[in-house]
Each structure stands twice: as C-alpha cells, then as structure tokens.
C-alpha cells in the first residue's frame, strides 16, 4: 500500500531547506511506494523544484516507487511547473514556454559549453538584470565550477537546476543541487588522509572548501570557484546560500557566515538571489575581473 507524504509550502529560508531535507530523509527510508500530495502546498520556490527533481531521480536509482499526485497541485503552482518544464520532464506532459522561469534542467554529465550557454541565455542575459557581457562570461564560467565539483568531487549522477524571476520583488533566483556525497564528507576524507586521525565539523569543512585554491584532488587547487560570484553578490546586495550535510553558509553584502543546524542532507544545494534594482550598483561595460575584483 502506498504511503502519502504532503509537500509543504517551501520558500528559501534555512527553515524551509530543513523542511525539504526532513521530507527527503523520511521518503528515502520508507519501504512502501510513495505518493507526493501537494494539497497543503501554496508556494514552491526554485530550490524546491530542483530538489524534487533530485528526489525523484534518487528514488528511481534505488528502484523505489515515487508518484506525484498532479491533481493536488494548486493552479498557480501547476502553471509555474508547466512553464519551467518540470511537469514535462517528470510527468511527460505540458510543453514549457518562455516566461519568468529559468528552465528546470538535469545534467547527466559535465558539458561546460552547454551549461555556460544555459546560465547566460536563460539566467543572466534575459534583460532582468543590468550586467555587462564580460561580467556575465566571468560569472557563468566560475559557476561551472559548482557543476564540476558535483560530478568530480561529490560523485553525483546528475545536477539539478531551476530558477525564477520575481517581478514584484525584483529578484532573480537560481538554484543548483546535487545528491552526491556532499562537501563536508570530501573535505573530511581529504583531511584524514593528510592529517591522520584529525576530524573537522561540517561548518569548518564548508569554510575550508570556500577558501581560494583549496581542493581535495591532486593538481592545481581550484576551490569552489566562487570568488567572482561572491564579490558580485556583495556589490549587488544579493545573497548566496549553500547547504551540505548539517552545515550551511550564507553570503551577503555584510557578512559570510558558516553555521550548523539540526537537519541534514548528504548532497549539496546552492541558492543565489540577485537584486534587479539598477540603482543598487553600476556595472560599466569596460568592467574587467582585475579592475573590479
């Protein structure tokens, strides 16, 4: 007999991410087939869409049954999931269309050119935010590092991406998630190999991973490749959050904070919020990485 789980309303505060992680941990440990019911859900941000896609793939890869009860979707959520392509990808119906969504995407392997094209044409260069082509190139090239780390370090089978432009808030959001072993696991294993018997907490592992040039593989250090993006977010007065295991980091114009919480997710999920208000900052066409950052 199938077991029903209710998807809650999900925004993008740390407590909302905890709701997703707790739901995930309950579902993947269930023995019976699962049905997801959306009747109690009034809103889903892009983080939830990417996460639900990853959950569906995880269940499939474990030969477990997960069904979406599409009839329980509220009309506005159904319209959004149809527009961004999630319904088409997961349910096999409803052709997506151009709107305020950054389309739902699943990457089965690292294709840097395809990912850069997607990030530039579907996210940064849709006219929602004032950004020079040079800076768009720089940011998207650096952001590909997240995908590379997911496939190479976190041993992920796929990477899930989704985003949205919210006109009323004048915000542009992008979420990238993978369901691999997670950053703290990789950092701990690396530290144990190099410093026998030494263990570190998850929040310190994230801090280590965000340092420029750090890497858990041989060769030249790459780190998380987020230096340019972090600086742009501070200028833009936006926000970057990254969750992995029981730790998370938040970056805004005022601070870079590393914290732990009571919930846990073995993979990694990154959430970016950009402000589209042009009065907040100025980005001249002659902007260069060396000059600004």
C-alpha positions as CSV (number, residue, x, y, z in Angstrom):
1,X,0.0,0.0,0.0
2,X,1.3,3.4,-0.9
3,X,2.3,5.9,1.7
4,X,1.3,9.6,1.2
5,X,3.7,12.4,2.0
6,X,2.4,16.0,2.0
7,X,4.7,18.6,0.3
8,X,4.6,21.8,2.4
9,X,4.8,25.4,1.2
10,X,8.5,26.0,0.6
11,X,10.4,29.3,0.4
12,X,14.1,29.8,0.8
13,X,14.9,30.5,4.4
14,X,17.1,27.9,6.3
15,X,14.0,26.5,8.0
16,X,12.5,25.9,4.5
17,X,15.6,24.0,3.5
18,X,15.2,21.9,6.7
19,X,11.7,21.1,5.7
20,X,12.9,19.8,2.3
21,X,15.7,17.8,3.9
22,X,13.4,16.2,6.6
23,X,10.9,15.3,3.8
24,X,13.7,13.7,1.8
25,X,15.1,11.7,4.7
26,X,11.7,10.3,5.5
27,X,10.9,9.4,2.0
28,X,14.1,7.6,1.0
29,X,13.9,5.4,4.2
30,X,10.3,4.4,3.6
31,X,9.7,0.8,2.5
32,X,6.4,1.3,0.7
33,X,5.7,3.1,-2.5
34,X,5.4,6.9,-2.1
35,X,2.8,9.4,-3.3
36,X,3.5,13.1,-3.1
37,X,0.4,15.2,-2.3
38,X,0.6,19.0,-2.9
39,X,-2.8,19.9,-1.4
40,X,-1.1,21.6,1.6
41,X,1.5,23.5,-0.6
42,X,0.7,27.1,-1.5
43,X,4.1,28.0,-3.0
44,X,7.2,26.4,-4.3
45,X,10.4,28.4,-4.9
46,X,13.0,27.1,-7.4
47,X,15.0,25.4,-4.7
48,X,12.0,23.1,-4.1
49,X,11.6,22.4,-7.8
50,X,15.3,21.4,-8.2
51,X,15.2,19.4,-5.0
52,X,12.0,17.5,-6.0
53,X,13.6,16.6,-9.3
54,X,16.7,15.2,-7.5
55,X,14.4,13.3,-5.1
56,X,12.6,11.7,-8.0
57,X,15.8,10.6,-9.6
58,X,17.2,9.3,-6.3
59,X,14.1,7.1,-5.7
60,X,14.3,5.8,-9.3
61,X,18.0,5.0,-8.9
62,X,17.2,3.0,-5.8
63,X,14.4,1.1,-7.6
64,X,11.8,2.7,-5.3
65,X,8.4,4.0,-6.4
66,X,7.6,7.7,-6.2
67,X,4.5,9.1,-7.8
68,X,3.4,12.8,-8.0
69,X,-0.3,13.4,-7.5
70,X,-0.6,16.1,-10.0
71,X,-4.3,16.5,-9.3
72,X,-3.5,18.1,-5.9
73,X,-1.5,20.9,-7.4
74,X,-2.9,24.4,-6.9
75,X,-3.5,26.2,-10.2
76,X,-0.7,28.8,-9.8
77,X,1.9,26.1,-8.8
78,X,0.8,23.9,-11.7
79,X,1.2,26.9,-14.1
80,X,4.7,27.6,-12.8
81,X,5.8,23.9,-13.0
82,X,4.4,23.8,-16.5
83,X,6.2,26.9,-17.6
84,X,9.6,25.9,-16.2
85,X,9.4,22.5,-17.8
86,X,9.3,20.4,-14.6
87,X,5.9,18.9,-15.5
88,X,7.1,18.0,-18.9
89,X,10.3,16.4,-17.6
90,X,8.9,14.5,-14.7
91,X,5.3,13.9,-15.9
92,X,5.9,13.7,-19.6
93,X,3.2,16.3,-20.5
94,X,2.7,20.0,-21.0
95,X,5.2,21.8,-23.2
96,X,7.1,24.5,-21.4
97,X,7.1,28.1,-22.6
98,X,9.1,31.3,-22.2
99,X,8.1,33.3,-19.2
100,X,9.7,34.4,-15.9
101,X,11.3,31.0,-15.2
102,X,14.9,29.9,-15.6
103,X,14.0,26.4,-17.1
104,X,14.3,23.3,-15.0
105,X,17.4,21.3,-16.1
106,X,19.0,18.0,-15.4
107,X,22.7,17.4,-16.3
108,X,23.8,13.8,-16.5
109,X,27.4,14.8,-17.3
110,X,29.6,17.9,-17.3
111,X,29.2,19.8,-20.6
112,X,30.8,23.2,-19.8
113,X,29.7,24.8,-23.1
114,X,26.1,23.8,-22.7
115,X,25.9,24.9,-19.0
116,X,27.5,28.3,-19.7
117,X,25.1,28.8,-22.6
118,X,22.2,27.9,-20.3
119,X,23.3,30.2,-17.5
120,X,23.9,33.1,-19.8
121,X,20.9,33.0,-22.0
122,X,18.3,31.6,-19.5
123,X,19.5,33.4,-16.4
124,X,21.8,36.4,-16.6
125,X,21.1,37.8,-20.1
126,X,17.3,37.9,-20.3
127,X,17.1,41.6,-19.6
128,X,16.1,41.3,-16.0
129,X,19.4,42.5,-14.6
130,X,21.9,45.1,-15.7
131,X,25.1,43.1,-16.4
132,X,27.8,43.5,-19.0
133,X,28.6,40.6,-21.4
134,X,32.1,40.4,-19.9
135,X,30.9,40.0,-16.4
136,X,28.2,37.5,-17.4
137,X,31.0,35.4,-19.1
138,X,33.1,35.6,-15.9
139,X,30.3,34.7,-13.5
140,X,29.0,31.8,-15.6
141,X,32.5,30.4,-16.2
142,X,33.2,30.5,-12.4
143,X,29.8,29.0,-11.6
144,X,30.5,25.9,-13.8
145,X,32.9,25.0,-11.0
146,X,29.9,24.1,-8.9
147,X,28.9,21.5,-11.6
148,X,32.4,20.3,-11.9
149,X,32.7,19.8,-8.1
150,X,29.4,17.9,-8.1
151,X,30.5,15.4,-10.8
152,X,34.1,15.1,-9.8
153,X,34.2,15.5,-6.1
154,X,30.7,14.7,-4.9
155,X,30.3,11.7,-7.2
156,X,26.9,12.9,-8.3
157,X,25.0,11.1,-11.0
158,X,23.1,14.3,-12.0
159,X,22.9,18.0,-11.2
160,X,19.6,19.7,-11.0
161,X,19.0,23.4,-11.8
162,X,16.0,25.7,-11.7
163,X,15.4,29.5,-11.3
164,X,12.8,32.2,-11.4
165,X,12.5,36.0,-11.9
166,X,10.0,37.6,-9.4
167,X,8.9,40.9,-10.9
168,X,7.1,42.1,-7.7
169,X,10.3,41.5,-5.6
170,X,12.6,42.5,-8.5
171,X,14.7,39.4,-7.7
172,X,16.4,36.8,-9.8
173,X,16.9,33.4,-8.3
174,X,18.9,30.4,-9.3
175,X,19.3,27.0,-7.5
176,X,21.8,24.3,-8.3
177,X,21.5,20.9,-6.4
178,X,23.3,17.6,-6.4
179,X,22.7,14.4,-4.4
180,X,26.2,13.2,-4.1
181,X,28.3,12.6,-1.0
182,X,28.5,16.3,-0.1
183,X,31.3,18.8,0.6
184,X,31.9,18.0,4.3
185,X,32.4,14.3,3.5
186,X,35.0,15.1,0.8
187,X,36.9,17.6,3.0
188,X,36.9,15.2,6.0
189,X,38.3,12.4,3.9
190,X,40.9,14.6,2.5
191,X,42.0,16.0,5.9
192,X,42.1,12.5,7.4
193,X,44.4,11.4,4.6
194,X,46.7,14.3,5.1
195,X,46.4,14.6,8.9
196,X,45.9,11.2,10.4
197,X,43.1,11.0,12.9
198,X,42.1,14.6,12.6
199,X,38.4,15.3,12.1
200,X,36.5,18.6,11.5
201,X,33.0,19.8,11.8
202,X,30.7,20.4,8.8
203,X,30.7,24.2,9.1
204,X,34.5,24.3,9.2
205,X,34.6,21.9,6.2
206,X,32.5,24.4,4.2
207,X,34.7,27.2,5.3
208,X,37.8,25.3,4.1
209,X,36.1,24.5,0.8
210,X,35.3,28.2,0.1
211,X,39.0,29.2,0.5
212,X,40.6,30.1,-2.8
213,X,42.8,27.4,-4.2
214,X,41.7,24.6,-1.9
215,X,40.9,21.2,-3.5
216,X,40.5,17.6,-2.4
217,X,42.1,16.2,-5.5
218,X,45.6,16.4,-6.8
219,X,47.0,19.0,-9.2
220,X,46.3,22.7,-9.1
221,X,43.8,23.9,-6.4
222,X,40.6,25.3,-7.6
223,X,38.4,25.7,-4.5
224,X,34.7,26.3,-5.1
225,X,35.4,28.8,-7.8
226,X,33.1,31.3,-6.3
227,X,35.3,34.3,-5.7
228,X,34.0,36.4,-8.6
229,X,30.4,35.4,-7.8
230,X,30.7,36.2,-4.1
231,X,32.1,39.7,-4.9
232,X,29.4,40.4,-7.4
233,X,26.7,39.3,-4.9
234,X,28.1,41.8,-2.3
235,X,28.0,44.6,-4.9
236,X,24.6,43.6,-6.0
237,X,23.3,43.3,-2.4
238,X,22.1,39.8,-3.2
239,X,22.5,36.6,-1.3
240,X,24.2,33.2,-1.7
241,X,23.4,30.2,0.5
242,X,24.9,26.7,0.3
243,X,23.7,23.7,2.3
244,X,25.6,20.4,2.7
245,X,25.2,17.8,5.4
246,X,24.2,19.6,8.6
247,X,26.0,22.9,7.7
248,X,25.4,25.9,5.6
249,X,27.0,29.2,4.5
250,X,25.2,32.4,3.8
251,X,27.0,35.3,2.0
252,X,25.6,38.8,1.5
253,X,26.9,42.4,1.4
254,X,27.6,42.4,5.1
255,X,29.0,39.0,6.1
256,X,30.0,35.5,5.2
257,X,28.6,33.1,7.9
258,X,29.2,29.4,8.4
259,X,26.7,27.6,10.6
260,X,25.1,24.3,11.5
261,X,21.5,23.2,12.0
262,X,19.6,20.2,13.3
263,X,18.6,18.8,9.9
264,X,20.9,17.2,7.4
265,X,21.2,16.5,3.7
266,X,24.0,14.4,2.3
267,X,24.3,16.3,-1.0
268,X,24.8,20.0,-1.8
269,X,22.4,22.7,-2.8
270,X,23.3,26.3,-3.7
271,X,20.8,29.1,-3.8
272,X,21.5,32.5,-5.4
273,X,19.4,35.6,-5.1
274,X,20.2,38.7,-7.2
275,X,18.6,42.1,-6.9
276,X,17.5,43.6,-10.2
277,X,17.3,47.2,-8.9
278,X,19.8,49.1,-11.1
279,X,20.1,51.9,-8.5
280,X,22.0,49.5,-6.2
281,X,25.2,49.3,-8.3
282,X,26.8,50.3,-11.5
283,X,28.5,47.9,-13.9
284,X,30.4,49.7,-16.7
285,X,31.0,48.0,-20.0
286,X,34.7,48.3,-19.5
287,X,34.4,46.2,-16.4
288,X,37.2,43.6,-16.0
289,X,37.9,40.9,-13.5
290,X,41.2,42.5,-12.5
291,X,39.7,46.0,-12.2
292,X,36.5,45.2,-10.1
293,X,37.5,42.1,-8.2
